């Protein structure tokens, strides 16, 4: 019986690199790769205020939400086609959640995956602290192994922080 891998996807090069890493280093013939795109809802108003909005504003918000869902589905189809073209048993899902890390962990449990693969965004320590990190959340909350595919050296951010050397 093969393993199930979960690969969260978006339009970044980091995700492409993670997919390539899976293809070149982890894939076995009986494995399944599951692509997951998490849409973060763009809610400009809470449910109390939406009743007061003009009809055109509501339509615009709904239309924008539908465009986001359609783009997510198209991305899922793109990765699904890539996986199947490579001969993989591939599946794709789109979820909506204001917290992508939480959605990834929930999906991993529901889909009973054996491993999660994420691409690193290459943030420095300050960036991770200020912006938060989906990868970091997944690493700390996953009940299955997580592989973080790093940026190539030329894409890594430079900063004024020195690295600690133990030698």
C-alpha positions, -999 to +999 in steps of 0.1 A: +000+000+000+014+034-010+019+065+010-002+096+008+015+130+004-002+163+009+013+193-010-003+227-003-002+248-034-004+284-045+010+303-074+045+307-060+078+293-072+081+277-038+052+254-045+066+244-079+100+237-062+082+215-036+063+196-063+096+190-082+112+178-050+085+153-045+088+141-080+126+137-079+131+125-043+100+110-027+076+096-053+071+058-055+048+041-080+021+033-055+021+067-038-007+093-040+000+130-041-028+153-030-027+190-039-045+214-016-051+250-023-064+271+006-084+302-003-083+329+023-117+346+023-116+383+015-143+395+039-145+433+039-175+433+063-188+411+090-222+395+087-239+423+106-227+450+081-234+430+050-271+437+053-264+474+051-243+472+020-256+484-014-266+456-037-237+465-061-212+462-033-226+428-023-224+417-060-188+429-062-178+410-031-196+378-043-182+382-078-146+386-064-151+356-041-162+335-071-132+347-091-109+336-062-126+301-061-123+298-099-086+307-098-081+282-070-098+255-090-078+263-121-046+261-100-057+227-087-064+215-122-030+227-133-012+207-106-035+177-111-026+177-149+011+179-141+009+151-116-011+128-139+012+136-169+041+125-147+022+092-141+013+100-104-019+090-087-029+126-081-059+144-065-066+181-059-088+199-034-097+236-028-106+247+008-116+281+021-102+291+055-090+323+070-061+304+085-043+283+058-021+265+084-052+253+103-068+242+070-038+222+060-036+204+093-074+196+092-071+183+056-041+161+066-061+145+093-093+141+072-074+127+042-052+105+064-020+116+048+013+101+057+035+131+049+032+169+042+055+187+018+057+225+019+079+251+001+098+276+022+091+312+015+127+322+025+117+347+052+144+358+076+137+355+114+121+389+116+098+382+087+087+349+102+080+367+135+061+396+120+042+378+092+037+344+107+045+314+087+022+287+073+052+263+071+060+270+108+024+263+118+023+231+099+056+219+113+045+225+149+009+212+146+013+182+122+009+147+135+028+134+104+063+141+091+067+175+073+093+182+047+101+218+041+118+224+007+142+253+011+149+281-013+180+278-035+209+298-021+205+326-046+170+332-034+177+332+003+173+366+019+203+383+033+201+401+066+222+417+093+218+388+116+249+367+121+248+329+121+259+312+152+288+289+145+295+260+169+329+254+154 
